[in-house]
Amino acid sequence: MKYGFVIDNRKCIGCHACTTACKSEHEVPVGVNRTWVKQVEKGTFPNTRRLFSVMRCNHCTDAPCVSICPTEALFTREDGIVDFNSDRCIGCKSCMQACPYDALYIDPETHTAAKCNYCAHRIDIGLEPACVNVCPEEAIISGNMEDPDTKIAKLLAKQPVKVRKPEKGTQPNLFYIDADDISLNPTATEASENFWNSQDLGVGHFAKQAEKMAMSNAAVNHALTQINVNKTKKTPPKSIDVLLGKGRRIYDTPDKGILWGWEVSAYVLTKAIATGAFLVPFIAWAFGFAEINSTAMWAGLFTGLIFLGLTGLLLIKDLDQPKRFLNVLFRPQWKSWLVRGGYAITAFGGLLSLLALSTFFNWNKLSNVLMYLTAPVAVIVSVYTAFLFAQAKGRDFWQSPILPIHMLVHTFMAGTAVFALLSLIFENGENWLPFIKIVMLISISINLLSMLIELSITHPTEDAKRTVQMIYKGRYRHLFWSTVILLGNILPITILLLGGSSIILASAGILVLTGIYFTEHIWIEAPQQIQLK
């Protein structure tokens, strides 16, 4: 048994009955929707067409929201319905990043994720979803797609259908008959400022108001004048788009904005500092590159523990249900890299604590064993966020294979920067400062190379390409070139080439830490600017 939806665009009249029925059935708050009707106009004046597309959860066979959810709040039922348990949700917003169809939202009242769940409570008692019952044109068809006698199975067998973003490999179970790509492709049209259920519009149904506004637009009046002039001149009329461009959305839901903000950027930085504070002295100790005196050892251990604690606090602060954070550890969904990362952070903190204890009591043999045990865990902690981002299938730029290298390099940059600052306070061992300088130079150079590769390789999707354009010559270009490249990479290299004193290293370290934060800020925020619906 596998339930699915078919949206017959030949019948849909854009009445929004499905939206209101869904809101009524599930008491969905104003400002968010489980089901909505996207409206797009296309064509050139006077030959225009309005397209209606019902948008909602696609109940994917390989649902990325289920894989990334750390607490099994989202799960796939045996009948194929992707359902959710709000009591388990911690509000991490990972599912929203993972969904390529922008089908999830954070409920403003419960502060947990929510979406269309196929009216599972109605299905369980033999009823159809509320939207199916209320549709006046029978444009929404639901049912068991594996039963050849059902209406949905017959439609799928006879009619050519389309799905949204098939390249994502999610195997969506929401199909469209007579669908237009300009409506299904979110980047084919710009986001609209006209929202269903907006409190600012002052009209009950904005479609009629939109028509009135469009036809009274000064630019359109100018277009009509130009057509009349062309007729007078007996020349063929130019193709003047009533929408002042290609297709345009005229009815939409509000954009959800930046889901992962400064807290995530800051936690990636604090995590890099925590792991770098261990890995940098570990490399020096394991390979004999420099002397690690007791002061440096204790500084690294305390710095690692302090910044690991800050990482945990920032992670919790970013949750919409912070009190449920322990669900990650006690109700884990092991496919999620948020769970794996949570356990890795816990293990890393435990190992650092044991290492501090063994160092304090001079248990040298145990300390040596713990050093080698802690190193691979530190590497996992430093890079696991890259794999978490890769699970966020809604953000194409995060699927880059360079991302783990990007984060590991930042770990060594952050570690050397911290020890460069600490060198102003504590006594340094033999060859310690030269070692810090060389590692910092190498890591910055690799960082520049990785960014060059990440931004210059041919990306497989249009969304990833748009993100790259946004970073180096779009809305983030000034921040990228001035702060990330110049301030955070080129200037530290220049300073380091001038000498290797504590002051020089510390100055470069401050710039490096600043560059890391703003790099993560751009790399995390820019992909979220790409619209998914």
Secondary structure, 3 states (H helix, E strand, C coil): CCEEEEEECCCCCCCCHHHHHHHHHHCCCCCCCCCEEEEEEEEECCEEEEEEEEECCCCCCCCHHHHHCCCCCEEECCCCCEEECCCCCCCCCHHHHHCCCCCCEECCCCCCEECCCCCHHHHCCCCCCHHHHHCCCCCEEEEECCCCCCHHHHHHHHCCEECCCHHHCCCCCEEEECCCHHHHCHHHCCCCCCECCCCCCCCCCHHHHHHHHHHHCHHHHHHHHHHHHHHHCCCCCCCCCCCCCCCEEEEECCCCCCCCCHHHHHHHHHHHHHHHHHHHHHHHHHHCCCCCCHHHHHHHHHHHHHHHHHHHHHHHHCCCCHHHCCHHHHCCCCCCHHHHHHHHHHHHHHHHHHHHHHHHCCCHHHHHHHHHHHHHHHHHHHHHHHHHHHHCCCCHHHHCCCHHHHHHHHHHHHHHHHHHHHCCCCCCCCCHHHHHHHHHHHHHHHHHHHHHHHHHCCCCCHHHHHHHHHHHHCCCHHHHHHHHHHHHHHHHHHHHCCCCCHHHHHHHHHHHHHHHHHHHHHHHHHHHHCCCC
